[in-house]
Amino acid sequence: MSRFSDVTHTILNWLEGHSEINEVSFGDSNEIDLSTHTNFPLCHVIPLGTVYGGATNTYNYQILFMDQPHDNTTEERIEVLGMMDEVATDFARYRYDQKDYVRASIGSLSGDSIYDEKINRLYGQSLGNVSITVPNIQNCE
């Protein structure tokens, strides 16, 4: 059965297995403790909610792809944004290509660039609403 935990674990496992990601975290974005999560690049998965339908459930997530430039030069910031864009692109490609694996359909993905110049110098991409619709098996039996 494809339920919230199955879909969530599929996302987390893919992110943890990506060669460009060193750490994956989950939960509210306010819970990202950058004093303990220091192994960048970092992905953070935020559950946004569920839409319950008669025959399907749709699980919504926000996924943050973040890194810190070491020297904080313009060229390095561009490089970090580009690398996080590549990881987000890989994730989108994987989700589209593997949709039958979790028996899911996924809507179009759009990303926003992340900039935090003041405290943490974080740069990256945010997939704002990853929606994955799966059959509600109990209602289909």
C-alpha positions as CSV (number, residue, x, y, z in Angstrom):
1,M,0.0,0.0,0.0
2,S,1.2,3.5,-0.8
3,R,0.5,5.7,2.2
4,F,2.1,8.8,3.6
5,S,5.0,7.0,5.2
6,D,5.7,4.9,2.0
7,V,5.8,8.1,-0.2
8,T,7.8,10.0,2.4
9,H,10.4,7.2,2.8
10,T,10.7,6.9,-1.0
11,I,11.5,10.7,-1.2
12,L,13.9,10.6,1.8
13,N,15.7,7.4,0.5
14,W,16.3,9.0,-3.0
15,L,17.6,12.2,-1.5
16,E,19.9,10.2,0.9
17,G,21.3,8.2,-2.0
18,H,22.1,11.2,-4.2
19,S,25.8,11.7,-4.7
20,E,25.7,15.5,-4.2
21,I,23.7,15.4,-0.9
22,N,25.5,14.9,2.4
23,E,22.6,15.1,4.8
24,V,18.8,14.8,4.7
25,S,16.4,16.1,7.4
26,F,12.6,16.1,7.8
27,G,10.0,18.2,9.5
28,D,9.2,21.9,10.1
29,S,11.7,24.3,8.5
30,N,12.1,26.0,11.9
31,E,13.5,22.7,13.2
32,I,16.6,22.9,11.0
33,D,19.3,23.4,13.5
34,L,22.3,24.6,11.5
35,S,24.5,24.1,14.6
36,T,23.9,20.3,14.3
37,H,23.1,20.0,10.6
38,T,26.5,21.1,9.3
39,N,27.2,18.5,6.6
40,F,26.3,20.4,3.5
41,P,24.8,20.1,0.9
42,L,21.6,19.5,2.8
43,C,18.1,18.6,1.8
44,H,15.2,19.2,4.0
45,V,11.7,17.7,3.4
46,I,8.7,19.6,4.8
47,P,5.3,17.9,4.8
48,L,2.7,20.4,3.9
49,G,-0.5,18.4,4.1
50,T,-2.8,15.8,2.5
51,V,-5.8,16.1,0.3
52,Y,-8.1,13.1,0.8
53,G,-10.1,12.0,-2.2
54,G,-12.5,9.1,-2.7
55,A,-10.0,6.9,-4.6
56,T,-6.7,8.8,-4.1
57,N,-4.8,10.7,-1.5
58,T,-2.5,13.6,-2.5
59,Y,0.6,14.2,-0.3
60,N,2.2,17.7,-0.5
61,Y,5.8,18.5,0.4
62,Q,8.2,21.3,0.2
63,I,11.8,20.2,-0.5
64,L,14.8,22.5,0.2
65,F,18.1,21.9,-1.5
66,M,20.7,24.0,0.4
67,D,24.5,24.5,0.5
68,Q,26.9,27.1,1.9
69,P,29.6,28.7,-0.2
70,H,32.9,28.6,1.7
71,D,34.4,31.9,0.4
72,N,31.1,33.5,-0.5
73,T,32.3,34.9,-3.7
74,T,29.9,35.7,-6.5
75,E,31.3,32.8,-8.6
76,E,30.9,30.4,-5.7
77,R,27.4,31.4,-5.0
78,I,26.5,30.9,-8.7
79,E,28.2,27.5,-8.5
80,V,26.2,26.5,-5.4
81,L,22.9,27.6,-6.9
82,G,23.7,25.7,-10.1
83,M,24.6,22.5,-8.2
84,M,21.4,22.6,-6.1
85,D,19.4,23.3,-9.3
86,E,21.0,20.1,-10.8
87,V,20.0,18.0,-7.8
88,A,16.4,19.5,-7.9
89,T,16.3,18.6,-11.6
90,D,17.5,15.1,-10.9
91,F,14.8,14.7,-8.3
92,A,12.1,15.9,-10.7
93,R,13.3,13.6,-13.4
94,Y,13.4,10.6,-10.9
95,R,9.9,11.3,-9.7
96,Y,8.5,11.5,-13.3
97,D,10.4,8.4,-14.5
98,Q,9.6,6.3,-11.4
99,K,6.0,7.3,-10.8
100,D,4.9,3.7,-11.3
101,Y,7.2,2.6,-8.5
102,V,5.1,4.3,-5.9
103,R,2.1,4.3,-8.2
104,A,2.0,8.0,-8.1
105,S,1.4,10.9,-10.4
106,I,3.2,14.1,-9.8
107,G,2.1,17.6,-10.8
108,S,4.4,20.2,-12.4
109,L,7.3,21.3,-10.2
110,S,8.5,24.8,-9.9
111,G,11.4,26.0,-7.9
112,D,12.5,29.2,-6.2
113,S,16.1,30.2,-5.4
114,I,17.0,30.4,-1.7
115,Y,19.3,33.2,-0.5
116,D,20.2,33.8,3.1
117,E,23.1,36.3,3.2
118,K,22.9,37.5,6.8
119,I,23.3,34.6,9.1
120,N,24.0,31.3,7.5
121,R,25.0,32.2,3.9
122,L,22.7,29.5,2.5
123,Y,22.0,29.2,-1.2
124,G,19.9,26.7,-3.1
125,Q,16.6,25.7,-4.5
126,S,13.2,25.1,-3.0
127,L,10.6,22.9,-4.7
128,G,7.6,24.7,-3.3
129,N,4.8,22.1,-3.7
130,V,5.7,18.6,-4.6
131,S,2.3,16.9,-4.9
132,I,2.2,13.1,-5.2
133,T,-1.1,11.4,-5.7
134,V,-1.5,7.7,-4.9
135,P,-4.4,5.4,-5.0
136,N,-6.3,5.0,-1.7
137,I,-6.1,1.2,-1.7
138,Q,-8.8,0.7,0.9
139,N,-11.3,2.5,-1.2
140,C,-10.3,0.6,-4.3
141,E,-10.8,-2.9,-2.9
